[in-house]
Amino acid sequence: MADIVTIAHFSDLHLGPIPRPKPWQLLNKRIFGFVNWHRRRRSDEGMDRLEALVRDAATMVPDVTVLTGDFVNIALPQEFAQARHWLDARFDPAHTMAVLGNHDAYVPGAINAARTTFADYLRGDNGGPLPVRRIGGAALVGVNSAVARPPHLSSGRVGQQERDALLHTLERLGDTFKIVLIHYPPDQDLARGRRGLDDCEEVREVLAAGNANLVLHGHNHRPSARTLTTRDGEALMVGVESGSSDGSHYPPAAYNIYRINTGDGAVTMEKRTAIAANTISNETFNFAPLNTA
């Protein structure tokens, strides 16, 4: 049965400010991120723009809001608590689905804390190996690509077990319009090497074999739209800007609204950009019907 599913897509919120860390908490990779944040990300304007976008998204009345990772900056326990409080004040976990990003897994052990803190947002409505959330004629599938890395590395990896689970899940969903949520872009032209997805080609093979329809990601803080040839046609892969960029180093903060006809696979995407703290611009893109098995 065809219906229209509306999705709001945010990513890379990097919620600030960073709480004051204990000195011993900076005796690892965090020191580099802490210095970088104070040099490049501490502006209040970015958070003001994010708040404006969240208010704007509420007026769109999406069926679900998706968050594709990087809630925090250097994965301090204090950051996780602060981020969870922020999310709960603005989003309903029953209508929100998220995956984690590399900053949520910034140091060894952080991803376990992130999974516990954000559990209500990471889960699906199923009991399978990967979280799946069904919305009308569509299904959202969450994939983790975040792993802890040494200093100056920000690459990710899905891994064999998660890839196998993804293929099984996509195949089991059959003709459902399948939307995959992942932090890293599954495209080496967009992110490679020390900041890319280590098993990018293997992930692409799974997406193609499982006949994914739409892949939503973040990580780059820049907009992108690419296609991937699948078993029955083309999948659309879309990256969104950071939700809290002040525009000084990356494009201004933005989020996307997708309106998906799950019958013929047509997708309309509206990019909503905070060109100032209280000024939202919009641009609309129409994509031809995607593969529907």
Buried (B, 14 or more C-beta within 10 A) or exposed (E): EEBBBBBBBBBBBBBBBBBEBEEEBBEBBBBBBBEEBEEEBEBEBBBBBBBBBBEBBEEBEBBBBBBBBBBBBBBBBBBBEBBBEBBEEBBEBEEBBBBBBBBBBBBBEBBEBBBEBBEBBBBBEBEEEBBBBBBBBBBBBBBBBBBBBEEEEBBBBBBEEBBEBBBBBBEEBEEBBBBBBBBBBBBEEBBBEEBBBBBBEBBBBBBBBBBBBBBBBBBBBBBBEBBBEBEEBBBBBBBBBBBBBBBEEBBBBBBBBBBBBBBEBBBBBBBBBBBBBEEBEEEEBEBEBBBBB
